[in-house]
Every structure is written in structure tokens, then in C-alpha cells.
Amino acid sequence: MSETPEHTSEQTSDDPRVDTRAELLPEEAAAGSEDPEAQAAEILAESDERTDDPEGTRDESAQTPDPEVGSGA
């Protein structure tokens, strides 16, 4: 993932959300994580990028539905 000037992992590491997100969910704990804080910072930076520019990041998301699917077209 590329980092944007607004949201870098270094900036996000000071974000209080990182501490909360770094607490692994049960399924994450089962899979393991070498660095939960870095993982949390990256997840939050990516989330912020999608929030700040939903149209610009739409095609990058594997979870974005195809606009033609289910549109009745």
C-alpha cells in the first residue's frame, strides 16, 4: 500500500485508535501478529485513505461491489 502525505504509519502511531486496534481480535490472535501496533497503524491509515477519498480508492478495494452487479442492467 502506498502512503499518502496525510496518513503515514508514523503519524498514525500517535493516533489513540492504534492502541485500541492493536488489541487483537480472537481470530487475529489465533493467526498471530509479529507487530500488532504496526498492523493497526497500517489498517487505520488505509481506512482513513478510503474515508477521505472513497471514489479514488473504490477500485482498489476487494470488497467494493461491482456497480453493474445487481443494478438490473
URZI-V347315 format. One record per pair of residues at least 24 apart in sequence whose C-alpha atoms are under 10 Angstrom apart, sorted by the first residue. I is the first residue (numbers start at 1). GAP is how many residues later the second one is. D is the distance in whole Angstrom. If there is no record, write none. Layout:
i;gap;d
I;GAP;D
I;GAP;D
This chain:
i;gap;d
1;41;9
1;44;10
1;45;8
1;59;10
2;44;9
3;39;9
3;42;8
3;43;8
3;46;9
4;41;9
4;42;9
4;45;8
6;39;9
6;42;9
6;43;8
6;46;10
7;34;9
7;35;9
7;37;9
7;38;5
7;39;8
7;40;10
7;41;7
7;42;7
8;33;8
8;34;8
8;36;10
8;37;7
8;38;9
9;28;10
9;29;7
9;30;9
9;31;9
9;32;6
9;33;6
9;34;9
9;35;9
9;36;7
9;37;10
10;28;9
10;31;8
10;32;10
10;35;10
11;30;9
11;34;9
12;25;10
12;26;9
12;28;9
12;29;6
12;30;8
12;31;10
12;32;7
12;33;7
12;36;10
13;24;7
13;25;8
13;27;9
13;28;6
13;29;9
13;31;10
13;32;10
14;27;9
15;26;8
15;29;9
17;24;8
17;27;8
18;24;9
18;25;9
18;26;7
18;27;10
